[in-house]
Amino acid sequence: MKEITCADLKKMLDSQEDFKLIDVREEAESLQASIGGDLIPMNTVPENLELFPKDKKVVVYCRSGNRSGVIINFLEKEHGFTNLYNLKGGIMAYSNEVGL
């Protein structure tokens, strides 16, 4: 599984790079803190596969990087994705390293 650092994600956001950002936390979690992106809770991913493009970089995040890692493994193994990146440390690391 490919990972992206918080600093690299910040650079991508600041430069308005063309990529997709997906948050796989629950809605209540996203209301507490967010770095943007589309909210697709982990348990709804299988029925929302069309929201994960295969033609551009997709960064997936959660609280700590564990759930997003599970989702990425699932999408890579079961659906052939090769363009997914897990935010290393999740939003907790992003908040600590970059700030919200």
N, C-alpha and C positions, 0 to 999 in steps of 0.2 A: 504494500500500500504506500502510495506517495503522500508525503506530508508537506505542509507549507508553514513557515514560521509566522508568528504574529507580525513581526517587522515587515516581512515580505507582503503579507496581506495588506497592511497599512499602505505600503507603496502602491500596490495595485489599486486600492480604493482612491488614494490621492491622485493618481495619474488617470483615473477613470478608464482603466484597462477594460476591455470587453471580456467579461467572464460572468459566470452565474454564481451567486452566493446563496446557499441554502442552510437554513437553521432547522435542525431536526428535534429541537426541544419541544416541550408542551407549551401551549399558549400562555398559561400562567407564568411559566419561566421567562418567556420572551417579553412579557410585560414588565418584569423586574429589571432586565438589562438586555440590550440588543445592539448589534453592530450592523443591522440591516439584513437584507436578503429576504428570500421567500420562506415563510414558515410552512414546513411540511413535517408535522410531528412523525416521529419514528414509526409509530404503528400504522400510519397512513401511507407510507412510502410505496408498498406494493401496488396500491390502487392509483398511485400518482406518478408512475414511471415516465409518463409523457412530459412531466415538468422538469426532468433531468435531461438536458440536451447532451447529445453525443458529439456535437460539432464544435464545442468550445470548452475551455477550462471551467470546471465546476469545483468550487470550494465548499465543503460541507463542514458544519460545526455544530457543537452541542455545548454542554456545560464544561466538560473536562477533556473531551476528545474520545471518550470511550464509545458512546452511542453512535457518533458519527463514523467511527472506525468500523463498527458492526455493520452499519448501513453500507459503507463503501465496500467492505468485503462481500456483502450480499449482492450488491449491484455488479461488482466485477465478476464474481463467480457464476451468478445465475443469469445475468443479462449482458455480459460481455463489455461492460464499460471499461475504458482505458484512460479516461480524461478527468478522473476524480482525485481531489486532494483533500486530505484531512487537516483541519486547523490544529496544529500541535498545541495541546494543552487547553483547547477550547476557549470559550469566552472568558473563563476565569483567568487564563494566562494572558489573553488579549487585554483584559482590564488592568492586570498588574503590570504588563510590559509596555503597553501603548497608551492605555487609558480609554475611557468611554466618553 
